[in-house]
Each structure stands twice: as C-alpha cells, then as structure tokens.
Amino acid sequence: MLETIVMPVDLRPTKAVLRERHRDQRNALTPAEVHEKSAAITRFVTALPIFMSAATVCAYMAFGNEAATIPLIEAALARGARVALPRTLRGERQLLLHAVNDLMQLVPGPYGILEPPASAPLVDPADVELFLVPGTVFDTAGNRIGYGAGYYDSLLVMSQGWRVGLAYAMQLAPHVPTAEHDMPMDLIATEVGLIDCARGQQASDRLRLRNMLFHGHHGAFPEERAQGIRLAVDLDLRLDLQLPGLTDDLTTTVDYPAVYRLIDRVQSEREFSLFEALVEQMALAVLQEFPIVAKVTIAARKFHPPIGGLMDSFEVEISRSRPLWMRPHGV
C-alpha cells in the first residue's frame, strides 16, 4: 500500500498578509466607530448564558483600536465572577493568568499593554470557564490569526473553557489558514451579531444556481463538436452563510454572476469528448475560484444527443468536496 505523505506548509506568509490587511482596516476606525462597535459587542457578550454563569472569566486589556474590554471586565466583576488577566513572560513566550479585582493595580507589560503585577494571585487556566480572546483575523469556523507569537494558543490548549473571540465584522475573512496547534474559537462576537463556529465548521448552508444555459462544442460524436450542443448546468454550493446574513455584504459570500461566468469560461475555452470530464473541470474551477465553498454538486445536461433515436437529454451529476491540498485550513 502506498503511504500518503503530507508535506508541511509554511503558513506564516499567508497569515502575515491577512494580519496586516485586517489590522490596517481596524486601525482606520475613528474613536467614535470603535466606541459604537465595542458597545454592541459588549451587549452581545454580556447576554451570553456562559458569560452570566462562568465562575472564572479570562479577559484581556484591549489596546489601540481593538474592541474595548473594560466594560466586559467590569460586568464580570460586578456579578461576582473571578476575573483573570494574562501576564506576559516574553522570554518564555508564555502567558500566566492572575486574578484581578481592581484595574488600577495593572502595570505596563513587555508590549506596553496593561497587565496584572507578578504579585497578583495566580489562576490555573484549567479553572477558566470562559476565555475572551483577541485576534486580528477570524473566520466563521473559528480559526484565528493573532499577533504572531502564539501566546494564546499555548494558553487555550490547557483548558476546556469556552473560547469567544472578540472582533469587528471587518476582521472576518472567508478562510483563515491554520496549523494543528492553532486553537479554534467556539463563538465570535462582532458588532453585528454572534458567529456560531460549530455551524461554520459544518458549512451546512446552500446556494443553488438552476438551469444555467450555454452553447458548447462537446461530445464523442463529430456532429456535436462541429455543430455545437445546448447544455444546462445546475450548481449546489455548500458553505457557511452566517457572515453575509449578518452583514448584508456581497464580499462575504459568493458572487453568483461570477459563478455563471466561470462555468461559461470552462465550457467555452476547451472542447471535451466526455461530458464527465467537462463537469469535473467545472467543479474543480468552482472550488479553486471560491475558497468559501466547501463542497459543490454539479448536474449538467446536454439536450437531444445524436444517438440514432429519441432522447431528451443526457445528464452527469458529481459532488466534490474541497480536497486537502486545496484547503486553506491545516497542513
């Protein structure tokens, strides 16, 4: 039996590009926009049952144009929860958690972010029931890009607590490349609503394009390739539609006129002897062109094939999921 060897992929360049792009967009927000969006995120998070019930909450001190976290910390303290904040051990690339009950006790850390003093009581990460997690980019499956040092992934792996990423909607991308050590979120709280990452991982929503009509030169019979045939194509696209549903933003979903143009280009640029080969190339093109699509089902029909008798149409239907080598997730 042949052994499948998966070569490691260096995800750092792709992550760096995404990190810079989304961080620049976040930095362009005005103070008023940060305040308004942060207030909305606070409302969604504080309404979560896990926020109201968690005995220990791990938060962080936001900096720059990150969504504000002080209101969340104060809300958790006000209801009697134990609040832990991280302290950075820069040389060891590690975060230690310390309990805080007075934000005036915080001191600047190695990166200039306020954090607990070393004398504050330690908190075992395993005791944390809810983590509020920062990041620069997320996707709806819960994958996250932080700031490049891996501090939070090392912390989150030590706990079974809920992981809630805090982000503006502009910080969500169709896909975030991840490695095995990257810890996904359970929820992402944005100013437009909550993203259920389990639903995002399932990609159970559908977009359907029905009866797209084309004229092409495909078939095993010479007359089909010489005179051309009429063909119809149906597409079912499996993906997660939470983000476009919340944002009403075309860039977060599939542009179906672009899908039509892609299918037309595949069938017009080359002549295929087998209809099966044509449909296979259509499916591959859709998965390559639209990373948000997890699975595509294509049914293509050619009408009145010259078989020496009467036949309304010949149809080929295939389903293709995104193969491992094409996935932005994992290695």
Secondary structure, DSSP 8 states (H G I E B T S, - for coil): -----------HHHHHHHHHHHHHHHHT--HHHHHHHHHHHHHHHHTSHHHHH-SEEE-----TTS---HHHHHHHHHTT-EEEEEEEEGGGTEEEEEEES-GGG-EE-TTS-EE--TTS-EE-GGG-SEEEE--SEE-TTS-EE-SSS-HHHHHHTT--SEEEEE--GGGB-S---B-TT----SEEEETTEEEEHHHHHHT-EEEEEEEEEEEE--SSSHHHHHH-EEEEEEEEEEE--HHHHHH--GGGS--HHHHHHHHHHHHHHS--S-HHHHHHHHHHHHHHH-TT--EEEEEEEEES--SSS--SEEEEEEEEE--GGG-SB--
